[in-house]
Amino acid sequence: MGQPDFTKIELNPYYEYGWDDRLTVGLSPFFHYIDQQSTTGGSESNLGLAETEVFARYKVIEQGDWVFSLQPTLKLPSLYTDSSGVKAGRTAMDAELAALFGIGFDAWGEHHFAGLEAAYRHRFGELDDQFITHATLGLGINEQWQVVTEAESIFRVDDRAGAVSVSGQNNYNLTKAQISAIYKLEDGRAWQAGFYRHIAGRDTGAGGGILLSHWWYW
Protein backbone atom coordinates (compact mmCIF):
# COMPACT_ATOMS: atom_id res chain seq x y z
CA MET A 1 0.00 0.00 0.00
CA GLY A 2 1.39 3.45 -0.91
CA GLN A 3 1.67 6.39 1.41
CA PRO A 4 -1.44 8.60 1.80
CA ASP A 5 -1.47 11.81 -0.24
CA PHE A 6 0.11 14.85 1.38
CA THR A 7 -0.41 18.43 0.12
CA LYS A 8 1.52 21.52 1.23
CA ILE A 9 0.93 25.14 0.20
CA GLU A 10 3.91 27.22 1.27
CA LEU A 11 4.48 30.98 1.40
CA ASN A 12 8.17 31.82 1.87
CA PRO A 13 9.13 35.50 2.23
CA TYR A 14 12.90 35.83 1.90
CA TYR A 15 14.84 38.86 3.07
CA GLU A 16 18.51 39.72 2.62
CA TYR A 17 20.31 42.86 3.81
CA GLY A 18 23.87 43.73 2.83
CA TRP A 19 25.36 44.92 6.11
CA ASP A 20 28.60 45.87 4.37
CA ASP A 21 30.74 44.67 1.46
CA ARG A 22 31.43 41.33 3.16
CA LEU A 23 28.51 40.58 5.51
CA THR A 24 24.92 39.79 4.48
CA VAL A 25 22.22 38.89 7.01
CA GLY A 26 18.89 37.28 6.17
CA LEU A 27 15.58 35.86 7.32
CA SER A 28 13.50 33.15 5.63
CA PRO A 29 10.20 32.15 7.31
CA PHE A 30 7.88 29.46 5.89
CA PHE A 31 4.10 29.76 6.30
CA HIS A 32 2.33 26.43 5.71
CA TYR A 33 -1.11 25.12 4.96
CA ILE A 34 -0.92 21.32 4.94
CA ASP A 35 -3.41 18.55 4.34
CA GLN A 36 -2.74 14.87 5.07
CA GLN A 37 -5.04 12.16 3.72
CA SER A 38 -5.55 9.10 5.93
CA THR A 39 -5.69 5.45 4.92
CA THR A 40 -9.38 5.40 5.94
CA GLY A 41 -10.31 8.15 3.46
CA GLY A 42 -10.45 11.12 5.81
CA SER A 43 -8.03 14.04 6.01
CA GLU A 44 -6.36 16.30 8.55
CA SER A 45 -5.16 19.88 7.97
CA ASN A 46 -3.09 22.40 9.87
CA LEU A 47 -1.64 25.93 9.62
CA GLY A 48 1.72 27.03 10.90
CA LEU A 49 5.00 28.89 10.78
CA ALA A 50 7.54 26.22 9.91
CA GLU A 51 11.30 26.19 10.38
CA THR A 52 12.14 29.88 10.07
CA GLU A 53 15.78 30.33 9.04
CA VAL A 54 18.02 33.13 10.33
CA PHE A 55 21.43 33.37 8.68
CA ALA A 56 24.55 35.46 8.13
CA ARG A 57 26.77 35.08 5.05
CA TYR A 58 30.37 36.28 5.20
CA LYS A 59 32.46 36.76 2.07
CA VAL A 60 35.84 35.17 2.82
CA ILE A 61 37.56 35.53 -0.57
CA GLU A 62 36.63 37.34 -3.79
CA GLN A 63 38.89 37.07 -6.83
CA GLY A 64 37.74 38.34 -10.21
CA ASP A 65 34.48 36.58 -11.13
CA TRP A 66 34.40 34.08 -8.27
CA VAL A 67 33.67 34.31 -4.54
CA PHE A 68 33.90 31.97 -1.53
CA SER A 69 31.69 32.52 1.52
CA LEU A 70 30.72 30.91 4.83
CA GLN A 71 27.14 30.93 6.10
CA PRO A 72 25.97 29.89 9.59
CA THR A 73 22.20 29.34 9.84
CA LEU A 74 19.81 28.74 12.72
CA LYS A 75 16.54 26.99 11.89
CA LEU A 76 13.96 27.82 14.55
CA PRO A 77 11.32 25.38 15.85
CA SER A 78 8.02 25.23 13.96
CA LEU A 79 4.81 26.61 15.44
CA TYR A 80 1.39 25.29 14.35
CA THR A 81 -2.14 26.25 15.31
CA ASP A 82 -2.81 22.62 16.25
CA SER A 83 0.27 21.49 18.17
CA SER A 84 -0.86 17.84 18.13
CA GLY A 85 -1.95 17.80 14.45
CA VAL A 86 -0.13 16.96 11.23
CA LYS A 87 3.03 19.01 10.66
CA ALA A 88 5.55 19.67 7.89
CA GLY A 89 8.36 21.02 10.03
CA ARG A 90 10.54 20.12 12.99
CA THR A 91 9.57 21.09 16.52
CA ALA A 92 13.26 21.26 17.53
CA MET A 93 15.99 23.65 16.39
CA ASP A 94 18.73 22.98 13.80
CA ALA A 95 22.12 24.66 13.41
CA GLU A 96 23.97 24.63 10.09
CA LEU A 97 27.29 25.79 8.66
CA ALA A 98 27.63 26.03 4.88
CA ALA A 99 30.55 26.73 2.55
CA LEU A 100 29.51 28.43 -0.70
CA PHE A 101 31.40 28.91 -3.95
CA GLY A 102 29.99 31.04 -6.77
CA ILE A 103 31.29 32.17 -10.13
CA GLY A 104 29.98 34.33 -12.96
CA PHE A 105 31.07 33.82 -16.55
CA ASP A 106 30.29 34.92 -20.10
CA ALA A 107 29.52 32.50 -22.94
CA TRP A 108 27.50 32.58 -26.18
CA GLY A 109 27.14 36.33 -25.86
CA GLU A 110 25.34 36.20 -22.48
CA HIS A 111 26.25 36.24 -18.78
CA HIS A 112 25.77 33.09 -16.65
CA PHE A 113 26.57 31.90 -13.13
CA ALA A 114 27.21 28.67 -11.22
CA GLY A 115 27.18 27.90 -7.52
CA LEU A 116 28.16 25.02 -5.24
CA GLU A 117 27.22 24.65 -1.58
CA ALA A 118 28.22 22.05 1.02
CA ALA A 119 26.75 22.17 4.52
CA TYR A 120 26.66 20.25 7.78
CA ARG A 121 23.43 20.46 9.77
CA HIS A 122 23.23 19.58 13.47
CA ARG A 123 19.71 18.55 14.43
CA PHE A 124 19.01 19.07 18.11
CA GLY A 125 17.12 16.26 19.83
CA GLU A 126 17.17 12.58 18.92
CA LEU A 127 17.53 12.87 15.14
CA ASP A 128 20.80 12.35 13.26
CA ASP A 129 22.81 15.19 11.77
CA GLN A 130 22.82 15.73 8.00
CA PHE A 131 25.18 16.53 5.12
CA ILE A 132 23.70 18.80 2.43
CA THR A 133 24.93 19.61 -1.08
CA HIS A 134 23.37 22.11 -3.48
CA ALA A 135 24.40 22.91 -7.06
CA THR A 136 22.99 25.76 -9.17
CA LEU A 137 23.50 26.75 -12.81
CA GLY A 138 21.94 29.94 -14.17
CA LEU A 139 21.98 30.45 -17.92
CA GLY A 140 21.27 33.87 -19.38
CA ILE A 141 19.00 33.79 -22.44
CA ASN A 142 18.94 37.55 -23.01
CA GLU A 143 18.86 40.71 -20.89
CA GLN A 144 15.48 39.80 -19.40
CA TRP A 145 15.28 35.99 -19.34
CA GLN A 146 17.32 33.47 -17.36
CA VAL A 147 16.91 29.72 -16.85
CA VAL A 148 18.07 28.28 -13.50
CA THR A 149 18.64 24.57 -12.82
CA GLU A 150 19.25 23.25 -9.30
CA ALA A 151 19.98 19.93 -7.60
CA GLU A 152 20.00 19.36 -3.84
CA SER A 153 20.83 16.25 -1.82
CA ILE A 154 20.37 15.65 1.91
CA PHE A 155 22.11 12.67 3.52
CA ARG A 156 21.70 11.53 7.11
CA VAL A 157 24.91 10.79 8.98
CA ASP A 158 23.68 7.38 10.19
CA ASP A 159 22.21 5.25 7.39
CA ARG A 160 19.92 3.23 9.62
CA ALA A 161 16.33 2.76 8.50
CA GLY A 162 13.56 4.78 10.10
CA ALA A 163 9.86 5.52 9.93
CA VAL A 164 8.51 7.46 6.94
CA SER A 165 7.26 10.94 7.79
CA VAL A 166 6.55 14.20 5.96
CA SER A 167 7.11 16.30 9.07
CA GLY A 168 10.91 16.21 9.13
CA GLN A 169 10.71 14.36 12.45
CA ASN A 170 12.66 11.40 11.10
CA ASN A 171 16.00 10.43 9.57
CA TYR A 172 15.92 10.44 5.77
CA ASN A 173 17.87 10.85 2.53
CA LEU A 174 16.47 13.01 -0.27
CA THR A 175 17.63 14.27 -3.66
CA LYS A 176 15.52 16.72 -5.63
CA ALA A 177 15.91 18.61 -8.91
CA GLN A 178 14.42 21.97 -9.84
CA ILE A 179 14.20 24.11 -12.96
CA SER A 180 12.79 27.61 -13.22
CA ALA A 181 12.73 30.68 -15.45
CA ILE A 182 13.35 34.24 -14.25
CA TYR A 183 11.95 37.28 -16.06
CA LYS A 184 13.61 40.55 -15.03
CA LEU A 185 11.61 43.77 -15.09
CA GLU A 186 13.13 47.21 -15.52
CA ASP A 187 12.34 48.61 -12.06
CA GLY A 188 14.39 46.25 -9.88
CA ARG A 189 11.81 43.47 -9.80
CA ALA A 190 11.62 39.98 -11.28
CA TRP A 191 9.23 37.03 -11.64
CA GLN A 192 10.33 33.43 -11.22
CA ALA A 193 8.30 30.30 -12.06
CA GLY A 194 9.26 26.64 -12.19
CA PHE A 195 8.79 23.17 -10.77
CA TYR A 196 10.73 20.61 -8.74
CA ARG A 197 10.69 16.85 -8.34
CA HIS A 198 12.03 14.37 -5.79
CA ILE A 199 14.23 12.02 -7.80
CA ALA A 200 15.63 9.78 -5.04
CA GLY A 201 15.03 9.24 -1.36
CA ARG A 202 14.82 6.93 1.59
CA ASP A 203 12.41 7.02 4.52
CA THR A 204 10.56 10.02 3.10
CA GLY A 205 7.64 10.50 0.75
CA ALA A 206 8.06 11.01 -3.00
CA GLY A 207 6.62 14.11 -4.61
CA GLY A 208 7.10 17.36 -6.45
CA GLY A 209 5.57 20.78 -6.85
CA ILE A 210 5.50 24.16 -8.56
CA LEU A 211 6.91 27.49 -7.44
CA LEU A 212 6.08 31.11 -8.18
CA SER A 213 8.17 33.97 -6.82
CA HIS A 214 8.30 37.74 -7.10
CA TRP A 215 11.57 39.51 -6.32
CA TRP A 216 12.33 43.08 -5.28
CA TYR A 217 15.86 44.51 -5.36
CA TRP A 218 16.78 47.78 -3.69
Buried (B, 14 or more C-beta within 10 A) or exposed (E): EEBBEBBBEEEBEEEEEEEEEEEBBBEBBBBBBBBBBEEEEEBEEBBBBBBBBBBBBEBEEEEEEBBBBEBBBEBBBBBBEEEEBBBBBBBBBBBBEBBBBBBBEEEEEEBBBBBEBBBBBBBEEEBBBBBBBBBBBBBBBEEEEBBBBBBBBBBBBEEEEBEEBBBBBBBBBBBBBBBBEBEBEEEEEBEBEBEBEBEEBBBBBEBEBEEEEEEEEE
